[in-house]
Amino acid sequence: MEIALIFLIAIGALLIFVIGIYNTLIRLRNRCNNAWAQVDVQLRRRYDLIPNLMETVKGYAKHERETFQKVTEARSQAINAGTVKEQGAAENMLTGALKSLFAVVENYPDLKANQNFLMLQEELAGTEGKIAYARQFYNDMTMKFNVKQQVFPSNIIANTFNFKEKEYFEIEEPEAREPVKVKF
């Protein structure tokens, strides 16, 4: 009787332990998903600003068709990216295209003084900061989630319940590691 009671208590304690680790993994996974959703919100805000910015620039720089095409294509790829890795590559491409657009603007002093353009430039600069913060928060949550899955004894429970590691949202190209310069 006493052995059966000790056995039941041990099984109960083990079950509570497993449930605790499982719930922690679920919470961390949900925080990662939420953090990615916040990154996505800021990226969408950026994508929404780009057409307005381009229309303003087009009014002054009608012959810069190739630059506008690159920005449009990069924006489209970024919007349609499926995985975190694809999103990172698309963002690298979009950052490069935006740099080209801002280089074009340097040749148009009237555009640099346009109030609408200045407002869009300020919004884009603010959004870039929010994207950086959201990216950092997502990567922090990803690190916590991945570490929890890798350490003992959580790794046993993570493998048992088929938890998968999250990808970091990284910028891969060295020139893309530089901030987008919005200078007029």
C-alpha positions in Angstrom: 0.0 0.0 0.0 2.8 2.5 1.0 4.8 1.5 -2.1 1.8 2.0 -4.4 1.2 5.5 -2.8 4.9 6.5 -3.2 4.7 5.3 -6.8 1.5 7.3 -7.5 3.1 10.4 -5.9 6.2 10.0 -8.0 4.2 9.5 -11.2 2.1 12.6 -10.3 5.2 14.7 -9.6 6.7 13.6 -12.9 3.4 14.4 -14.8 3.3 17.9 -13.2 6.9 18.4 -14.2 6.3 17.4 -17.8 3.1 19.5 -18.0 5.1 22.5 -16.6 7.8 22.2 -19.3 5.3 21.6 -22.0 3.3 24.7 -21.0 6.5 26.7 -20.9 7.3 25.6 -24.5 3.8 26.5 -25.6 4.1 30.0 -24.0 7.5 30.6 -25.6 6.3 29.4 -29.0 3.3 31.7 -28.8 5.5 34.6 -27.8 7.7 33.9 -30.9 4.6 33.9 -33.1 3.3 37.1 -31.5 6.8 38.7 -31.9 6.8 37.7 -35.6 3.3 39.2 -36.0 4.7 42.5 -34.7 7.6 42.4 -37.2 5.0 41.7 -39.9 2.9 44.7 -38.8 5.9 47.0 -39.1 7.0 45.5 -42.4 3.5 46.0 -43.8 3.6 49.6 -42.6 6.8 50.0 -44.5 5.3 48.4 -47.6 2.3 50.8 -47.4 4.6 53.8 -47.3 6.7 52.9 -50.3 4.0 53.5 -53.0 3.3 56.9 -51.6 7.0 57.7 -51.5 7.5 56.5 -55.1 4.5 58.5 -56.4 6.0 61.6 -54.8 9.4 60.9 -56.3 7.9 60.0 -59.7 6.4 63.5 -60.0 9.9 64.9 -60.0 12.0 62.1 -61.5 9.8 60.6 -64.3 12.8 59.2 -66.2 14.1 57.0 -63.4 11.9 54.1 -64.5 14.5 51.4 -63.7 14.9 52.5 -60.1 11.1 52.5 -59.6 10.9 49.0 -61.2 13.5 47.6 -58.7 11.7 49.1 -55.7 8.3 47.7 -57.0 9.7 44.2 -57.6 11.6 44.2 -54.2 8.4 45.3 -52.4 6.4 42.6 -54.1 8.9 39.9 -53.2 9.0 41.1 -49.6 5.2 41.1 -49.3 5.0 37.6 -50.7 7.9 36.1 -48.7 6.8 32.9 -46.9 9.4 31.9 -44.4 11.5 34.0 -42.0 14.6 33.3 -44.2 12.8 34.3 -47.4 11.6 37.5 -45.6 15.2 38.3 -44.6 16.4 37.9 -48.2 13.5 40.0 -49.5 14.2 42.7 -47.0 17.8 42.9 -48.0 16.7 43.4 -51.6 14.1 46.0 -50.6 16.7 47.9 -48.5 19.1 48.0 -51.5 16.3 49.2 -53.8 15.3 52.0 -51.3 18.9 53.1 -51.2 18.9 53.5 -55.0 15.6 55.5 -54.7 17.1 57.8 -52.2 20.2 58.2 -54.3 18.0 59.4 -57.2 16.3 61.9 -54.9 19.7 63.6 -54.2 19.5 64.9 -57.8 16.3 66.8 -57.2 16.5 69.7 -54.8 12.8 70.6 -55.3 11.8 67.2 -54.3 14.0 67.3 -51.2 12.1 70.4 -50.1 8.6 68.9 -50.8 6.5 68.8 -47.6 4.8 65.6 -48.6 8.1 63.9 -49.3 9.6 65.1 -46.1 6.7 63.7 -44.1 6.9 60.4 -45.9 10.7 60.3 -45.3 10.1 60.9 -41.6 7.5 58.2 -41.4 9.8 55.8 -43.2 12.7 56.6 -40.9 10.4 56.0 -37.8 9.1 52.8 -39.3 12.7 51.6 -39.9 13.4 52.1 -36.2 10.2 50.1 -35.2 11.2 47.3 -37.6 14.6 47.1 -35.9 13.1 46.9 -32.5 10.5 44.3 -33.6 13.2 42.3 -35.2 15.3 42.3 -32.1 12.3 41.3 -29.9 11.5 38.5 -32.3 15.1 37.2 -32.3 15.2 37.4 -28.4 12.0 35.4 -28.2 13.3 32.9 -30.8 16.5 32.5 -28.8 14.6 31.8 -25.5 12.4 29.3 -27.3 15.2 27.5 -29.0 17.4 27.4 -25.9 14.5 25.9 -23.9 14.2 23.2 -26.5 17.9 22.4 -26.4 18.5 22.2 -22.7 18.0 19.1 -20.6 15.3 17.9 -19.6 13.2 20.2 -21.8 14.8 18.8 -24.9 13.2 15.4 -24.2 9.8 16.9 -23.9 10.3 19.2 -26.9 11.4 16.2 -29.1 8.5 14.0 -27.7 5.9 16.6 -28.7 7.7 17.5 -32.0 8.5 21.2 -31.2 10.6 22.7 -34.0 13.2 25.5 -33.6 12.3 28.9 -34.9 14.5 30.7 -37.5 16.1 34.0 -36.6 15.3 37.0 -38.7 18.7 38.0 -39.9 20.2 40.4 -42.4 22.7 38.4 -44.5 24.2 40.9 -46.9 27.0 43.0 -45.3 25.8 46.2 -47.1 22.3 45.6 -45.8 23.6 45.7 -42.2 24.0 49.4 -42.6 20.9 51.5 -41.7 18.8 52.8 -44.5 20.1 56.4 -44.9 17.2 58.8 -45.3 19.2 61.9 -45.9 18.0 64.9 -47.9 
